[in-house]
Amino acid sequence: MIETIEAANGGYRFMPGVSQYSCGIGALPGFAIERVRFSRVVPLKQGFERIAEIIKAAGRPLTAFGACELRSPAPFTEEGFKAFNQVYIKTLIEWGLMKDGVNPVARSNVCPKIDPPAEPGFHAFSFTTVAPNAPASFVIAGSGESVEGKANYRDHTVRLGDTSPAGMLEKAKWVLDEMERRMSAFSGGWGQTTAAQLYTVRDVFPFLESELGRRGVLRSGLTWHFNRPPVVDLEYEMDCRRVHIERVVEV
């Protein structure tokens, strides 16, 4: 059984990941995860301010913040990604979420090929609300085709630089296995998801049915964002969730 940790005053437990994000969150009994999507990408600083307003308006502490979906202008170099993460986690520390280098907040951060934002910002976020008798809910963080937590991504990337059909299939299989591993921490699987999101600018049609369809990924449809993963040389990323309350906020 994969270890999960209860987030202090958060209403959820999380699967430990790396310092910049956790692998996923699951609502505790008596709580539900709610997802809020912004009508357009909100720059990081203003996004955190808007998120704080929404969470407080719902009568919840800032520690209820459990997951977010970011958009960035273009894939980062490895050093650039580290620098961005240092800026991002400062707010999590200020909000009392991140302590002793342990980050409970799940995250995806991807880069739109078409109409990218001028600077990194929020596309969506999720937080917990008090909800007696609510069905189980979880949000799984995004993963590309590389092992996280290593000295770099490049040396641990599946089929580095190979965007052939066979290369993309192997990348997809690795990411799908990782999604399933993370969902298992919350007793979940594709049969419980309410949404699955794919991020790539490469052709996935050759294995869309044979691999994703066979595993059950498509049960609620598939949202394919024509986006790149956040680090140069990564080509395929996914995230997924079981969330019953979602809304869009105009900004």
C-alpha positions in Angstrom: 0.0 0.0 0.0 1.4 3.4 -1.0 1.8 5.8 1.9 -0.4 8.9 2.1 -0.1 11.6 4.7 -2.9 13.8 6.1 -2.4 17.4 5.3 -2.7 19.6 8.4 -6.0 21.4 8.5 -6.5 20.6 4.9 -9.4 18.2 4.7 -7.3 15.8 2.5 -4.5 13.4 2.5 -1.7 13.4 -0.1 0.8 11.1 -1.7 4.3 12.5 -1.2 6.1 13.5 -4.3 8.9 16.1 -4.8 9.5 19.4 -3.1 7.6 21.4 -5.8 4.4 19.2 -5.7 2.8 16.0 -4.3 1.7 13.1 -6.5 -2.0 13.6 -5.7 -4.6 14.3 -3.1 -7.7 12.6 -1.8 -10.5 14.1 0.3 -10.9 12.9 3.8 -14.2 11.5 5.0 -16.6 14.4 5.5 -15.0 16.6 2.8 -15.2 16.9 -1.0 -12.8 18.4 -3.5 -14.1 21.2 -5.6 -12.4 22.4 -8.8 -12.5 26.0 -10.0 -11.3 26.9 -13.5 -10.5 30.5 -14.5 -12.0 31.7 -17.8 -8.5 32.7 -18.8 -5.0 32.2 -17.3 -4.4 34.4 -14.3 -0.7 35.4 -13.6 0.8 33.7 -10.6 0.7 36.5 -8.0 -2.8 37.7 -8.9 -3.9 34.0 -9.2 -2.9 33.3 -5.6 -4.7 36.4 -4.5 -7.9 35.3 -6.3 -7.6 31.7 -5.0 -7.3 33.0 -1.4 -10.5 35.1 -1.9 -12.4 32.1 -3.3 -11.3 29.7 -0.5 -12.1 32.3 2.2 -15.5 33.0 0.7 -16.3 29.3 1.0 -15.5 29.5 4.7 -12.4 27.4 4.4 -8.8 28.0 5.6 -6.0 28.6 3.0 -4.7 25.1 4.0 -7.7 23.7 2.1 -5.8 24.5 -1.1 -5.0 21.1 -2.5 -4.1 21.1 -6.2 -3.6 23.5 -9.1 -3.2 23.5 -12.9 -0.6 26.0 -14.2 0.1 27.3 -17.7 3.5 28.6 -18.7 4.8 30.4 -21.9 7.1 27.7 -23.0 9.0 24.6 -21.7 11.6 25.5 -19.1 15.2 24.4 -19.0 15.9 22.3 -16.0 17.6 25.3 -14.2 14.7 27.5 -15.2 12.2 25.0 -13.8 14.0 24.9 -10.5 14.0 28.7 -10.3 10.3 28.9 -11.1 9.5 26.4 -8.4 11.3 28.4 -5.8 9.0 31.4 -6.6 5.9 29.2 -6.5 6.5 27.4 -3.2 7.1 30.7 -1.3 3.3 31.3 -1.2 2.7 27.7 -0.1 5.1 28.3 2.8 3.4 31.6 3.7 0.0 29.9 3.7 1.1 27.2 6.1 0.9 24.4 3.5 4.5 23.5 3.1 6.6 22.6 6.1 10.0 21.1 6.4 10.3 20.8 2.6 7.2 18.6 2.4 4.6 19.8 -0.2 1.1 18.5 0.0 -0.3 20.4 -3.1 -0.7 18.4 -6.3 0.1 20.2 -9.5 0.2 20.2 -13.3 2.2 22.8 -15.2 2.1 22.7 -19.0 2.8 25.0 -21.9 0.2 25.8 -24.6 1.5 25.7 -28.2 -1.3 28.0 -29.3 -1.9 31.3 -27.6 0.5 30.8 -24.7 0.3 33.2 -21.7 2.9 35.9 -21.4 3.9 34.6 -17.9 3.2 31.6 -15.8 -0.2 31.6 -14.2 -3.2 29.6 -13.0 -5.6 27.7 -15.3 -7.5 26.0 -12.5 -7.2 24.9 -8.8 -8.9 22.6 -6.4 -9.7 22.9 -2.7 -11.6 21.0 -0.1 -15.1 21.9 1.2 -17.0 20.4 4.2 -19.4 17.8 2.7 -20.9 15.1 5.0 -21.5 11.9 3.1 -19.8 13.1 0.0 -18.5 10.4 -2.4 -14.7 9.9 -2.5 -12.8 12.4 -4.6 -9.2 12.7 -5.7 -6.9 14.8 -7.9 -3.8 13.2 -9.4 -0.9 15.5 -10.3 0.5 15.7 -13.8 3.4 13.4 -14.8 5.5 13.4 -17.9 7.6 10.5 -19.2 10.5 10.9 -16.7 11.2 9.8 -13.2 10.7 12.7 -10.8 13.0 13.6 -7.9 16.2 12.8 -9.6 19.1 15.2 -10.3 17.6 15.9 -13.7 14.9 14.8 -16.0 17.0 14.3 -19.1 18.9 11.2 -17.9 15.7 9.5 -16.7 13.3 10.3 -19.6 11.7 7.4 -21.5 12.9 7.3 -25.1 14.5 10.7 -25.0 14.1 12.6 -28.2 12.1 9.8 -29.9 8.7 11.0 -31.2 8.2 8.1 -33.5 4.9 6.1 -33.0 6.8 3.4 -31.1 8.6 6.0 -29.0 5.4 7.9 -28.2 3.6 4.6 -27.3 6.4 3.7 -24.8 6.2 7.2 -23.3 2.4 6.9 -23.0 2.6 3.5 -21.3 5.1 4.8 -18.7 2.8 7.8 -17.9 -0.3 5.7 -17.8 1.4 3.3 -15.4 2.3 6.2 -13.2 -1.3 7.6 -13.2 -2.5 4.2 -12.1 0.1 3.9 -9.4 -0.9 7.3 -8.0 -4.6 6.6 -8.2 -4.0 3.3 -6.3 -2.9 5.4 -3.3 -6.5 6.6 -3.0 -8.1 3.2 -3.9 -8.9 4.6 -7.3 -8.6 3.6 -11.0 -9.8 4.8 -14.4 -13.2 3.4 -13.5 -13.6 6.0 -10.8 -12.3 9.1 -12.7 -14.6 11.9 -13.8 -12.0 13.5 -16.1 -8.7 12.6 -17.8 -6.4 15.2 -19.4 -3.6 14.7 -21.9 -0.9 17.3 -22.7 1.1 16.8 -25.9 1.6 18.3 -29.4 2.5 14.8 -30.8 0.2 12.3 -32.6 -1.4 9.9 -30.2 -4.0 8.5 -32.5 -2.1 5.3 -33.3 -2.5 4.2 -29.7 -5.5 6.2 -28.5 -7.9 3.2 -28.7 -5.4 0.3 -28.3 -3.7 1.7 -25.2 -5.8 4.4 -23.6 -9.1 2.9 -24.6 -8.1 -0.6 -23.5 -7.2 0.7 -20.0 -10.5 2.6 -19.6 -9.0 6.1 -19.8 -11.8 7.2 -22.2 -14.8 6.3 -20.0 -15.6 10.0 -19.4 -14.0 11.2 -22.6 -10.5 12.7 -22.9 -9.6 16.3 -22.7 -6.6 16.8 -25.0 -4.8 20.1 -24.5 -2.4 21.0 -27.3 0.2 21.7 -24.8 3.8 20.7 -24.1 5.0 19.4 -20.7 6.9 22.0 -18.6 10.5 20.8 -19.2 12.4 20.8 -22.5 12.5 17.4 -24.2 9.5 16.0 -22.4 6.7 15.2 -24.9 3.7 13.5 -23.1 2.0 14.3 -19.9 -1.3 13.4 -18.2 -3.3 14.1 -15.1 -6.7 12.8 -13.9 -9.3 13.4 -11.2 -12.5 12.2 -9.5 -14.2 15.5 -8.7 -18.0 16.0 -8.6 -18.2 19.8 -8.2 -16.6 22.0 -10.9 -17.2 25.5 -11.9 -15.8 28.3 -14.1 -15.0 31.7 -12.7 -14.9 34.7 -15.0 -11.7 36.9 -14.7 
